[in-house]
Amino acid sequence: MIDYLKQPYTREQLVALLKAMGMGAGELLRRKGDLYAGLADAKPERSDAELLDLMVQHPVLVERPIVVTPRGTVLCRPKERLQEVL
């Protein structure tokens, strides 16, 4: 388990996770919370590069949990998605 607030994702890690999940950065953007609401730049229609920069700068903008197993990588929202990689 990685504590993403103590050890934030690097841009390279986020790119690799997105590729493994077949997702764009906008799909990994956490839209809940005060930080998202207060950041004019944190909108899903931004480019992947812009959103990655924001997620690296503000790790709480990364939706979670992301689970990586030998069977695959999945964003476990909803939590039932965990079964896909177990």
Jmol script that loads the backbone (N, CA, C; Angstrom):
load data "model"
ATOM      1  N   MET A   1       0.841  -1.177   0.000  1.00  0.00           N
ATOM      2  CA  MET A   1       0.000   0.000   0.000  1.00  0.00           C
ATOM      3  C   MET A   1       0.887   1.240   0.000  1.00  0.00           C
ATOM      4  N   ILE A   2       0.533   2.208  -0.830  1.00  0.00           N
ATOM      5  CA  ILE A   2       1.297   3.448  -0.934  1.00  0.00           C
ATOM      6  C   ILE A   2       0.456   4.583  -0.379  1.00  0.00           C
ATOM      7  N   ASP A   3       1.010   5.348   0.552  1.00  0.00           N
ATOM      8  CA  ASP A   3       0.332   6.536   1.065  1.00  0.00           C
ATOM      9  C   ASP A   3       0.656   7.675   0.105  1.00  0.00           C
ATOM     10  N   TYR A   4      -0.262   7.953  -0.801  1.00  0.00           N
ATOM     11  CA  TYR A   4      -0.023   8.921  -1.872  1.00  0.00           C
ATOM     12  C   TYR A   4       0.171  10.349  -1.364  1.00  0.00           C
ATOM     13  N   LEU A   5      -0.232  10.647  -0.136  1.00  0.00           N
ATOM     14  CA  LEU A   5       0.003  11.992   0.395  1.00  0.00           C
ATOM     15  C   LEU A   5       1.420  12.136   0.943  1.00  0.00           C
ATOM     16  N   LYS A   6       1.961  11.062   1.503  1.00  0.00           N
ATOM     17  CA  LYS A   6       3.335  11.102   2.006  1.00  0.00           C
ATOM     18  C   LYS A   6       4.337  10.859   0.894  1.00  0.00           C
ATOM     19  N   GLN A   7       3.949  10.059  -0.067  1.00  0.00           N
ATOM     20  CA  GLN A   7       4.800   9.735  -1.214  1.00  0.00           C
ATOM     21  C   GLN A   7       3.960   9.951  -2.482  1.00  0.00           C
ATOM     22  N   PRO A   8       3.826  11.220  -2.905  1.00  0.00           N
ATOM     23  CA  PRO A   8       2.948  11.518  -4.051  1.00  0.00           C
ATOM     24  C   PRO A   8       3.390  10.811  -5.327  1.00  0.00           C
ATOM     25  N   TYR A   9       2.412  10.587  -6.190  1.00  0.00           N
ATOM     26  CA  TYR A   9       2.693  10.003  -7.495  1.00  0.00           C
ATOM     27  C   TYR A   9       3.579  10.941  -8.302  1.00  0.00           C
ATOM     28  N   THR A  10       4.464  10.355  -9.075  1.00  0.00           N
ATOM     29  CA  THR A  10       5.200  11.140 -10.066  1.00  0.00           C
ATOM     30  C   THR A  10       4.360  11.162 -11.333  1.00  0.00           C
ATOM     31  N   ARG A  11       4.698  12.049 -12.221  1.00  0.00           N
ATOM     32  CA  ARG A  11       4.002  12.112 -13.510  1.00  0.00           C
ATOM     33  C   ARG A  11       4.135  10.772 -14.246  1.00  0.00           C
ATOM     34  N   GLU A  12       5.326  10.189 -14.200  1.00  0.00           N
ATOM     35  CA  GLU A  12       5.574   8.929 -14.877  1.00  0.00           C
ATOM     36  C   GLU A  12       4.717   7.809 -14.294  1.00  0.00           C
ATOM     37  N   GLN A  13       4.573   7.787 -12.974  1.00  0.00           N
ATOM     38  CA  GLN A  13       3.733   6.770 -12.344  1.00  0.00           C
ATOM     39  C   GLN A  13       2.270   6.933 -12.773  1.00  0.00           C
ATOM     40  N   LEU A  14       1.786   8.164 -12.786  1.00  0.00           N
ATOM     41  CA  LEU A  14       0.404   8.402 -13.195  1.00  0.00           C
ATOM     42  C   LEU A  14       0.177   8.000 -14.647  1.00  0.00           C
ATOM     43  N   VAL A  15       1.124   8.331 -15.510  1.00  0.00           N
ATOM     44  CA  VAL A  15       1.002   7.956 -16.921  1.00  0.00           C
ATOM     45  C   VAL A  15       0.941   6.432 -17.046  1.00  0.00           C
ATOM     46  N   ALA A  16       1.791   5.727 -16.314  1.00  0.00           N
ATOM     47  CA  ALA A  16       1.809   4.260 -16.369  1.00  0.00           C
ATOM     48  C   ALA A  16       0.503   3.672 -15.840  1.00  0.00           C
ATOM     49  N   LEU A  17      -0.016   4.225 -14.748  1.00  0.00           N
ATOM     50  CA  LEU A  17      -1.282   3.741 -14.195  1.00  0.00           C
ATOM     51  C   LEU A  17      -2.429   3.979 -15.173  1.00  0.00           C
ATOM     52  N   LEU A  18      -2.469   5.162 -15.766  1.00  0.00           N
ATOM     53  CA  LEU A  18      -3.525   5.469 -16.736  1.00  0.00           C
ATOM     54  C   LEU A  18      -3.468   4.508 -17.921  1.00  0.00           C
ATOM     55  N   LYS A  19      -2.272   4.247 -18.405  1.00  0.00           N
ATOM     56  CA  LYS A  19      -2.114   3.333 -19.531  1.00  0.00           C
ATOM     57  C   LYS A  19      -2.590   1.935 -19.146  1.00  0.00           C
ATOM     58  N   ALA A  20      -2.202   1.478 -17.958  1.00  0.00           N
ATOM     59  CA  ALA A  20      -2.594   0.146 -17.498  1.00  0.00           C
ATOM     60  C   ALA A  20      -4.106   0.018 -17.331  1.00  0.00           C
ATOM     61  N   MET A  21      -4.758   1.126 -16.982  1.00  0.00           N
ATOM     62  CA  MET A  21      -6.210   1.104 -16.784  1.00  0.00           C
ATOM     63  C   MET A  21      -6.983   1.462 -18.048  1.00  0.00           C
ATOM     64  N   GLY A  22      -6.257   1.925 -19.083  1.00  0.00           N
ATOM     65  CA  GLY A  22      -6.926   2.337 -20.309  1.00  0.00           C
ATOM     66  C   GLY A  22      -7.786   3.566 -20.107  1.00  0.00           C
ATOM     67  N   MET A  23      -7.289   4.501 -19.318  1.00  0.00           N
ATOM     68  CA  MET A  23      -8.051   5.698 -18.968  1.00  0.00           C
ATOM     69  C   MET A  23      -7.320   6.964 -19.390  1.00  0.00           C
ATOM     70  N   GLY A  24      -8.066   8.039 -19.506  1.00  0.00           N
ATOM     71  CA  GLY A  24      -7.497   9.361 -19.678  1.00  0.00           C
ATOM     72  C   GLY A  24      -7.405  10.038 -18.324  1.00  0.00           C
ATOM     73  N   ALA A  25      -6.612  11.082 -18.233  1.00  0.00           N
ATOM     74  CA  ALA A  25      -6.409  11.775 -16.963  1.00  0.00           C
ATOM     75  C   ALA A  25      -7.710  12.337 -16.403  1.00  0.00           C
ATOM     76  N   GLY A  26      -8.605  12.784 -17.262  1.00  0.00           N
ATOM     77  CA  GLY A  26      -9.879  13.326 -16.790  1.00  0.00           C
ATOM     78  C   GLY A  26     -10.716  12.309 -16.044  1.00  0.00           C
ATOM     79  N   GLU A  27     -10.550  11.029 -16.379  1.00  0.00           N
ATOM     80  CA  GLU A  27     -11.289   9.966 -15.703  1.00  0.00           C
ATOM     81  C   GLU A  27     -10.713   9.658 -14.324  1.00  0.00           C
ATOM     82  N   LEU A  28      -9.469  10.045 -14.091  1.00  0.00           N
ATOM     83  CA  LEU A  28      -8.806   9.798 -12.813  1.00  0.00           C
ATOM     84  C   LEU A  28      -8.875  11.018 -11.893  1.00  0.00           C
ATOM     85  N   LEU A  29      -9.430  12.097 -12.385  1.00  0.00           N
ATOM     86  CA  LEU A  29      -9.511  13.339 -11.616  1.00  0.00           C
ATOM     87  C   LEU A  29     -10.604  13.239 -10.560  1.00  0.00           C
ATOM     88  N   ARG A  30     -10.233  13.428  -9.321  1.00  0.00           N
ATOM     89  CA  ARG A  30     -11.198  13.397  -8.215  1.00  0.00           C
ATOM     90  C   ARG A  30     -11.929  14.727  -8.181  1.00  0.00           C
ATOM     91  N   ARG A  31     -13.232  14.671  -8.304  1.00  0.00           N
ATOM     92  CA  ARG A  31     -14.048  15.879  -8.407  1.00  0.00           C
ATOM     93  C   ARG A  31     -14.697  16.296  -7.100  1.00  0.00           C
ATOM     94  N   LYS A  32     -14.431  15.553  -6.033  1.00  0.00           N
ATOM     95  CA  LYS A  32     -14.996  15.881  -4.728  1.00  0.00           C
ATOM     96  C   LYS A  32     -13.991  16.694  -3.936  1.00  0.00           C
ATOM     97  N   GLY A  33     -14.501  17.494  -3.033  1.00  0.00           N
ATOM     98  CA  GLY A  33     -13.632  18.197  -2.110  1.00  0.00           C
ATOM     99  C   GLY A  33     -13.431  19.654  -2.450  1.00  0.00           C
ATOM    100  N   ASP A  34     -12.964  20.369  -1.451  1.00  0.00           N
ATOM    101  CA  ASP A  34     -12.769  21.809  -1.571  1.00  0.00           C
ATOM    102  C   ASP A  34     -11.669  22.181  -2.552  1.00  0.00           C
ATOM    103  N   LEU A  35     -10.624  21.384  -2.612  1.00  0.00           N
ATOM    104  CA  LEU A  35      -9.512  21.724  -3.510  1.00  0.00           C
ATOM    105  C   LEU A  35      -9.984  21.738  -4.955  1.00  0.00           C
ATOM    106  N   TYR A  36     -10.691  20.702  -5.370  1.00  0.00           N
ATOM    107  CA  TYR A  36     -11.201  20.648  -6.739  1.00  0.00           C
ATOM    108  C   TYR A  36     -12.119  21.839  -7.007  1.00  0.00           C
ATOM    109  N   ALA A  37     -13.007  22.108  -6.085  1.00  0.00           N
ATOM    110  CA  ALA A  37     -13.958  23.209  -6.257  1.00  0.00           C
ATOM    111  C   ALA A  37     -13.247  24.551  -6.368  1.00  0.00           C
ATOM    112  N   GLY A  38     -12.118  24.699  -5.690  1.00  0.00           N
ATOM    113  CA  GLY A  38     -11.410  25.967  -5.677  1.00  0.00           C
ATOM    114  C   GLY A  38     -10.396  26.155  -6.783  1.00  0.00           C
ATOM    115  N   LEU A  39     -10.089  25.104  -7.519  1.00  0.00           N
ATOM    116  CA  LEU A  39      -9.096  25.202  -8.586  1.00  0.00           C
ATOM    117  C   LEU A  39      -9.781  25.391  -9.931  1.00  0.00           C
ATOM    118  N   ALA A  40      -9.659  26.560 -10.474  1.00  0.00           N
ATOM    119  CA  ALA A  40     -10.270  26.837 -11.772  1.00  0.00           C
ATOM    120  C   ALA A  40      -9.670  25.958 -12.866  1.00  0.00           C
ATOM    121  N   ASP A  41      -8.404  25.548 -12.706  1.00  0.00           N
ATOM    122  CA  ASP A  41      -7.734  24.731 -13.720  1.00  0.00           C
ATOM    123  C   ASP A  41      -8.111  23.255 -13.655  1.00  0.00           C
ATOM    124  N   ALA A  42      -8.711  22.831 -12.562  1.00  0.00           N
ATOM    125  CA  ALA A  42      -9.001  21.406 -12.375  1.00  0.00           C
ATOM    126  C   ALA A  42     -10.369  21.063 -12.957  1.00  0.00           C
ATOM    127  N   LYS A  43     -10.460  21.111 -14.246  1.00  0.00           N
ATOM    128  CA  LYS A  43     -11.707  20.772 -14.934  1.00  0.00           C
ATOM    129  C   LYS A  43     -11.432  19.620 -15.885  1.00  0.00           C
ATOM    130  N   PRO A  44     -12.341  18.653 -15.970  1.00  0.00           N
ATOM    131  CA  PRO A  44     -12.085  17.462 -16.784  1.00  0.00           C
ATOM    132  C   PRO A  44     -11.824  17.750 -18.258  1.00  0.00           C
ATOM    133  N   GLU A  45     -12.256  18.896 -18.755  1.00  0.00           N
ATOM    134  CA  GLU A  45     -12.045  19.191 -20.179  1.00  0.00           C
ATOM    135  C   GLU A  45     -10.624  19.684 -20.480  1.00  0.00           C
ATOM    136  N   ARG A  46      -9.800  19.839 -19.467  1.00  0.00           N
ATOM    137  CA  ARG A  46      -8.405  20.209 -19.674  1.00  0.00           C
ATOM    138  C   ARG A  46      -7.672  19.061 -20.366  1.00  0.00           C
ATOM    139  N   SER A  47      -6.539  19.370 -20.942  1.00  0.00           N
ATOM    140  CA  SER A  47      -5.752  18.315 -21.592  1.00  0.00           C
ATOM    141  C   SER A  47      -5.203  17.359 -20.534  1.00  0.00           C
ATOM    142  N   ASP A  48      -4.876  16.140 -20.973  1.00  0.00           N
ATOM    143  CA  ASP A  48      -4.284  15.169 -20.055  1.00  0.00           C
ATOM    144  C   ASP A  48      -3.010  15.734 -19.429  1.00  0.00           C
ATOM    145  N   ALA A  49      -2.198  16.413 -20.219  1.00  0.00           N
ATOM    146  CA  ALA A  49      -0.944  16.969 -19.702  1.00  0.00           C
ATOM    147  C   ALA A  49      -1.218  17.977 -18.587  1.00  0.00           C
ATOM    148  N   GLU A  50      -2.196  18.838 -18.774  1.00  0.00           N
ATOM    149  CA  GLU A  50      -2.535  19.829 -17.749  1.00  0.00           C
ATOM    150  C   GLU A  50      -3.075  19.159 -16.485  1.00  0.00           C
ATOM    151  N   LEU A  51      -3.926  18.157 -16.671  1.00  0.00           N
ATOM    152  CA  LEU A  51      -4.486  17.469 -15.512  1.00  0.00           C
ATOM    153  C   LEU A  51      -3.420  16.676 -14.765  1.00  0.00           C
ATOM    154  N   LEU A  52      -2.496  16.057 -15.490  1.00  0.00           N
ATOM    155  CA  LEU A  52      -1.395  15.347 -14.837  1.00  0.00           C
ATOM    156  C   LEU A  52      -0.556  16.298 -14.001  1.00  0.00           C
ATOM    157  N   ASP A  53      -0.270  17.470 -14.531  1.00  0.00           N
ATOM    158  CA  ASP A  53       0.490  18.472 -13.770  1.00  0.00           C
ATOM    159  C   ASP A  53      -0.223  18.811 -12.468  1.00  0.00           C
ATOM    160  N   LEU A  54      -1.544  18.994 -12.544  1.00  0.00           N
ATOM    161  CA  LEU A  54      -2.320  19.325 -11.346  1.00  0.00           C
ATOM    162  C   LEU A  54      -2.324  18.177 -10.341  1.00  0.00           C
ATOM    163  N   MET A  55      -2.456  16.945 -10.827  1.00  0.00           N
ATOM    164  CA  MET A  55      -2.489  15.795  -9.920  1.00  0.00           C
ATOM    165  C   MET A  55      -1.137  15.553  -9.252  1.00  0.00           C
ATOM    166  N   VAL A  56      -0.062  15.849  -9.961  1.00  0.00           N
ATOM    167  CA  VAL A  56       1.265  15.732  -9.348  1.00  0.00           C
ATOM    168  C   VAL A  56       1.431  16.822  -8.288  1.00  0.00           C
ATOM    169  N   GLN A  57       0.982  18.012  -8.599  1.00  0.00           N
ATOM    170  CA  GLN A  57       1.094  19.138  -7.666  1.00  0.00           C
ATOM    171  C   GLN A  57       0.150  18.984  -6.474  1.00  0.00           C
ATOM    172  N   HIS A  58      -1.024  18.423  -6.704  1.00  0.00           N
ATOM    173  CA  HIS A  58      -2.054  18.267  -5.666  1.00  0.00           C
ATOM    174  C   HIS A  58      -2.526  16.810  -5.650  1.00  0.00           C
ATOM    175  N   PRO A  59      -1.831  15.927  -4.927  1.00  0.00           N
ATOM    176  CA  PRO A  59      -2.153  14.501  -4.960  1.00  0.00           C
ATOM    177  C   PRO A  59      -3.596  14.161  -4.568  1.00  0.00           C
ATOM    178  N   VAL A  60      -4.261  15.007  -3.797  1.00  0.00           N
ATOM    179  CA  VAL A  60      -5.644  14.704  -3.417  1.00  0.00           C
ATOM    180  C   VAL A  60      -6.589  14.755  -4.618  1.00  0.00           C
ATOM    181  N   LEU A  61      -6.117  15.266  -5.750  1.00  0.00           N
ATOM    182  CA  LEU A  61      -6.939  15.294  -6.953  1.00  0.00           C
ATOM    183  C   LEU A  61      -6.950  13.959  -7.699  1.00  0.00           C
ATOM    184  N   VAL A  62      -6.186  12.986  -7.222  1.00  0.00           N
ATOM    185  CA  VAL A  62      -6.174  11.660  -7.839  1.00  0.00           C
ATOM    186  C   VAL A  62      -7.266  10.820  -7.184  1.00  0.00           C
ATOM    187  N   GLU A  63      -8.210  10.342  -8.004  1.00  0.00           N
ATOM    188  CA  GLU A  63      -9.255   9.465  -7.483  1.00  0.00           C
ATOM    189  C   GLU A  63      -8.614   8.182  -7.000  1.00  0.00           C
ATOM    190  N   ARG A  64      -9.170   7.586  -6.006  1.00  0.00           N
ATOM    191  CA  ARG A  64      -8.610   6.388  -5.428  1.00  0.00           C
ATOM    192  C   ARG A  64      -9.721   5.549  -4.826  1.00  0.00           C
ATOM    193  N   PRO A  65      -9.409   4.326  -4.492  1.00  0.00           N
ATOM    194  CA  PRO A  65      -8.121   3.633  -4.523  1.00  0.00           C
ATOM    195  C   PRO A  65      -7.819   3.040  -5.898  1.00  0.00           C
ATOM    196  N   ILE A  66      -6.549   3.021  -6.213  1.00  0.00           N
ATOM    197  CA  ILE A  66      -6.059   2.346  -7.411  1.00  0.00           C
ATOM    198  C   ILE A  66      -5.373   1.080  -6.919  1.00  0.00           C
ATOM    199  N   VAL A  67      -5.788  -0.042  -7.464  1.00  0.00           N
ATOM    200  CA  VAL A  67      -5.225  -1.325  -7.036  1.00  0.00           C
ATOM    201  C   VAL A  67      -4.468  -1.939  -8.209  1.00  0.00           C
ATOM    202  N   VAL A  68      -3.229  -2.350  -7.921  1.00  0.00           N
ATOM    203  CA  VAL A  68      -2.375  -2.988  -8.919  1.00  0.00           C
ATOM    204  C   VAL A  68      -2.076  -4.404  -8.431  1.00  0.00           C
ATOM    205  N   THR A  69      -2.416  -5.385  -9.263  1.00  0.00           N
ATOM    206  CA  THR A  69      -2.111  -6.785  -8.961  1.00  0.00           C
ATOM    207  C   THR A  69      -1.545  -7.416 -10.228  1.00  0.00           C
ATOM    208  N   PRO A  70      -1.031  -8.628 -10.134  1.00  0.00           N
ATOM    209  CA  PRO A  70      -0.561  -9.311 -11.346  1.00  0.00           C
ATOM    210  C   PRO A  70      -1.679  -9.506 -12.384  1.00  0.00           C
ATOM    211  N   ARG A  71      -2.928  -9.457 -11.958  1.00  0.00           N
ATOM    212  CA  ARG A  71      -4.060  -9.655 -12.872  1.00  0.00           C
ATOM    213  C   ARG A  71      -4.527  -8.362 -13.521  1.00  0.00           C
ATOM    214  N   GLY A  72      -3.970  -7.224 -13.098  1.00  0.00           N
ATOM    215  CA  GLY A  72      -4.358  -5.962 -13.715  1.00  0.00           C
ATOM    216  C   GLY A  72      -4.343  -4.794 -12.751  1.00  0.00           C
ATOM    217  N   THR A  73      -4.701  -3.653 -13.295  1.00  0.00           N
ATOM    218  CA  THR A  73      -4.740  -2.398 -12.550  1.00  0.00           C
ATOM    219  C   THR A  73      -6.129  -1.814 -12.724  1.00  0.00           C
ATOM    220  N   VAL A  74      -6.724  -1.396 -11.609  1.00  0.00           N
ATOM    221  CA  VAL A  74      -8.091  -0.890 -11.684  1.00  0.00           C
ATOM    222  C   VAL A  74      -8.319   0.206 -10.649  1.00  0.00           C
ATOM    223  N   LEU A  75      -9.100   1.201 -11.053  1.00  0.00           N
ATOM    224  CA  LEU A  75      -9.595   2.211 -10.117  1.00  0.00           C
ATOM    225  C   LEU A  75     -10.818   1.598  -9.466  1.00  0.00           C
ATOM    226  N   CYS A  76     -10.761   1.378  -8.186  1.00  0.00           N
ATOM    227  CA  CYS A  76     -11.820   0.652  -7.475  1.00  0.00           C
ATOM    228  C   CYS A  76     -12.947   1.587  -7.022  1.00  0.00           C
ATOM    229  N   ARG A  77     -13.519   2.260  -7.964  1.00  0.00           N
ATOM    230  CA  ARG A  77     -14.728   3.069  -7.767  1.00  0.00           C
ATOM    231  C   ARG A  77     -15.731   2.608  -8.780  1.00  0.00           C
ATOM    232  N   PRO A  78     -16.750   1.929  -8.406  1.00  0.00           N
ATOM    233  CA  PRO A  78     -17.122   1.502  -7.057  1.00  0.00           C
ATOM    234  C   PRO A  78     -16.229   0.363  -6.563  1.00  0.00           C
ATOM    235  N   LYS A  79     -16.302   0.115  -5.272  1.00  0.00           N
ATOM    236  CA  LYS A  79     -15.404  -0.863  -4.651  1.00  0.00           C
ATOM    237  C   LYS A  79     -15.548  -2.267  -5.224  1.00  0.00           C
ATOM    238  N   GLU A  80     -16.672  -2.585  -5.818  1.00  0.00           N
ATOM    239  CA  GLU A  80     -16.884  -3.910  -6.402  1.00  0.00           C
ATOM    240  C   GLU A  80     -15.933  -4.192  -7.565  1.00  0.00           C
ATOM    241  N   ARG A  81     -15.351  -3.144  -8.139  1.00  0.00           N
ATOM    242  CA  ARG A  81     -14.402  -3.323  -9.246  1.00  0.00           C
ATOM    243  C   ARG A  81     -13.140  -4.066  -8.796  1.00  0.00           C
ATOM    244  N   LEU A  82     -12.891  -4.093  -7.498  1.00  0.00           N
ATOM    245  CA  LEU A  82     -11.725  -4.803  -6.977  1.00  0.00           C
ATOM    246  C   LEU A  82     -11.731  -6.274  -7.414  1.00  0.00           C
ATOM    247  N   GLN A  83     -12.905  -6.857  -7.533  1.00  0.00           N
ATOM    248  CA  GLN A  83     -13.020  -8.263  -7.926  1.00  0.00           C
ATOM    249  C   GLN A  83     -12.404  -8.532  -9.287  1.00  0.00           C
ATOM    250  N   GLU A  84     -12.315  -7.512 -10.137  1.00  0.00           N
ATOM    251  CA  GLU A  84     -11.750  -7.678 -11.480  1.00  0.00           C
ATOM    252  C   GLU A  84     -10.278  -8.097 -11.455  1.00  0.00           C
ATOM    253  N   VAL A  85      -9.573  -7.719 -10.400  1.00  0.00           N
ATOM    254  CA  VAL A  85      -8.132  -7.979 -10.367  1.00  0.00           C
ATOM    255  C   VAL A  85      -7.706  -8.932  -9.244  1.00  0.00           C
ATOM    256  N   LEU A  86      -8.683  -9.498  -8.569  1.00  0.00           N
ATOM    257  CA  LEU A  86      -8.348 -10.459  -7.498  1.00  0.00           C
ATOM    258  C   LEU A  86      -8.423 -11.879  -8.005  1.00  0.00           C
TER     259      LEU A  86
END
end "model"
wireframe off; spacefill off
backbone 0.3
color backbone group
